[in-house]
Amino acid sequence: MVGQALAAWFTPGLLECQRLSWEGCSGALLDKVAAFEAVHPILGWADLRRRFDPHDR
């Protein structure tokens, strides 16, 4: 039952990708981005903002 619900939630046709921007995101969303970065830990707000720069990575 749970497996079927998860499969329905992650159907490719239901997924929506959006580009994030420093100006267009809420503080709560930016906090989540920083909290869930698993590969390169974010060292603070300045580091997070730098990563949103179009010339970074």
C-alpha positions in Angstrom: 0.0 0.0 0.0 2.7 2.5 1.0 4.8 1.5 -2.0 2.0 2.2 -4.3 1.5 5.7 -2.8 5.2 6.5 -3.2 5.1 5.3 -6.8 2.2 7.6 -7.5 3.8 10.6 -5.9 7.0 10.2 -7.9 5.5 9.6 -11.3 7.6 11.6 -13.8 4.5 13.4 -15.2 3.8 14.8 -11.7 7.3 16.2 -11.0 8.0 19.8 -11.7 11.5 21.2 -11.8 12.1 24.9 -11.1 15.3 26.9 -11.0 15.9 28.4 -7.6 17.2 31.9 -7.2 18.4 33.9 -4.2 15.8 36.6 -4.9 12.9 34.2 -5.6 13.1 31.9 -2.7 11.7 32.2 0.8 14.1 32.1 3.8 12.5 28.8 4.8 13.4 27.2 1.4 16.9 28.6 1.6 17.3 27.0 5.0 16.2 23.7 3.6 18.7 24.0 0.8 21.5 24.6 3.3 20.3 21.9 5.7 20.1 19.2 3.1 23.3 19.9 1.1 25.1 16.5 1.6 28.2 16.9 -0.5 29.6 20.3 0.2 28.4 21.7 3.5 27.2 25.3 3.4 29.2 27.5 5.8 26.6 30.3 6.3 24.4 32.7 4.5 27.2 34.3 2.5 28.4 30.9 1.3 24.8 30.0 0.3 24.3 33.3 -1.6 27.6 32.9 -3.4 26.4 29.5 -4.7 23.3 31.1 -6.2 25.6 33.3 -8.3 25.3 32.4 -12.0 29.1 32.3 -12.3 29.5 29.8 -9.4 29.9 26.2 -10.6 
